């Protein structure tokens, strides 16, 4: 397997987000050589590639299977800690019901609720310290959606949903040329009053763009704040409890970016970890400071020690 070169393109990150900002992201390079796993097939048809299916084959060191999701969780697409200790929220991919499932650390279903908004293409979920949750309804396989949004809600009142509608400042064609299709977003997280969006590069499969939108419901132009050169296609994002490690999940692999501050994290050189043999890894959440819980579209639940 070749060892591709990973470049991290950075300059300063402004924490404030102007709803109408359209300036280009910074463009300075760092390098990292790493093993690169397979690429994920485009969802919608969910094209399977060799190695997508969960197996009991030998897994990478530190990765172990701990359970299986119930059959009614179709194609788990994201994962986030629930308010109740030791439990997590997950949900199905586009075309499934607008249901959020609460599971334990082995995938066993504890309960579920219906969110008061349709599932156009839910892809990610994160929360803020006040108990608000942010559902990323911004899956955009064909790069032609014009109704992208983050859905803000509270689990104790899921029928009330605030909509954070947004568009990308650098997208002018719907869809753009194939090599320019980098407006699918399957990973997002809340941090410091902003929702950060991490794109899945379906064109060149080389760059994860990072945008921000405010946490307050409204209509915005996202702000492009960073570009991270990655040979994988990002499927989820999660931040460690101490705020010092960002994990970008991809298909059968992930990247860890570490730093003392959020700005330093986004400038850090990513550390690559192979998840070869795990299947189509889609959801990730920290179980504790040094352990990740990971779900796959095929239903397997894994733990990974970092």
Buried (B, 14 or more C-beta within 10 A) or exposed (E): EEEBEBBBBBEEBEEEBEBEBEEEBBEEEBEBEBBBBBBBBBBEEBEBEEBBEBEEEEBBEBBEBBBBBEEEBBBBBBBBBBEEEEBBBBBBBBEBBBBBBBBBBEBBBEEBBEBEBEBBBBBBBBBBEEEBBBBBBBBBBEBEBEEBBBBBBBBEEBEEBBBBBBBBBBBEEEBBEEEBBBBBBBBBBBBEEBBBBBBBBBBEBBBBBBBBBBBEBEEBBBBBBBBBBBBBBBBBBBBBEEBBBBBBBBBBBBBBBBBEEBBEBBBBBBBBBBBBBBBBBBBBBBBEEEEBBBBBBBBBBBBBEB
